[in-house]
Amino acid sequence: MQPLNCDYLVVGAGSTGLAVVDHLLRREAGSVVLVDALEITLAGEVGGLLEDPA
């Protein structure tokens, strides 16, 4: 894996993280990388029940 170069690194895709990314992209402030980890899997359609990964 090669290093990523960006102007802004946003960690977390919660409501605040997405709002920050949206603001930066609308202002064309530079390149943005958004990093988030989902530690559980979704079952069925989006918004369905969450399964325990264990």
ZAMARGU-4260 file (C-alpha; in steps of 0.2 Angstrom, whole numbers, plus 5000, padded with zeros to 4 digits):
<rodrens>
0) 5000/5000/5000 | 5007/5017/4995 | 5005/5033/5006 | 4991/5044/5002 | 4994/5063/4999
5) 4980/5075/5004 | 4976/5092/5010 | 4963/5087/5023 | 4961/5070/5032 | 4945/5067/5040
10) 4943/5053/5052 | 4925/5046/5055 | 4910/5047/5043 | 4898/5052/5056 | 4887/5068/5054
15) 4901/5080/5059 | 4914/5071/5048 | 4902/5071/5033 | 4898/5090/5036 | 4916/5094/5036
20) 4920/5085/5020 | 4904/5093/5012 | 4910/5110/5017 | 4928/5107/5010 | 4922/5100/4994
25) 4910/5114/4991 | 4924/5127/4994 | 4935/5117/4983 | 4948/5119/4997 | 4959/5105/4991
30) 4960/5086/4991 | 4950/5077/5005 | 4952/5059/5011 | 4938/5052/5022 | 4943/5037/5033
35) 4930/5027/5043 | 4929/5009/5049 | 4913/4999/5051 | 4916/4985/5063 | 4899/4976/5061
40) 4891/4970/5045 | 4874/4975/5039 | 4861/4961/5036 | 4848/4963/5022 | 4844/4979/5014
45) 4852/4996/5020 | 4844/5000/5037 | 4841/4982/5041 | 4846/4973/5057 | 4864/4973/5062
50) 4873/4956/5065 | 4886/4953/5078 | 4902/4950/5069 | 4908/4937/5082
</rodrens>
